[in-house]
Amino acid sequence: MESNRLIIAALLFILLIIGSNFVMYAIARGATKGGDSRWLSALRNSLSKPMEGSSSKSMDELHNKIKDLENNNKEAG
């Protein structure tokens, strides 16, 4: 019983590796083929775009707070 589960798990793992290799091959072949498919361009756009939205606002607030603290340290020192 235990060995059957082990064999099934090993086969699933091997199939997972083969499937991921096939997906990577398809992505690489599509990128080198020169044809601009929609999913590849969407992936490229999403990876090249910086994070937008609330995270940039919070980063701006953090930068302003750091500048304020640095100015207070210069005035005090």
Secondary structure, DSSP 8 states (H G I E B T S, - for coil): -HHHHHHHHHHHHHHHHHHHHHHHHHHHHHHHH----HHHHHHHHHHHS---SHHHHHHHHHHHHHHHHHHHHHHH-
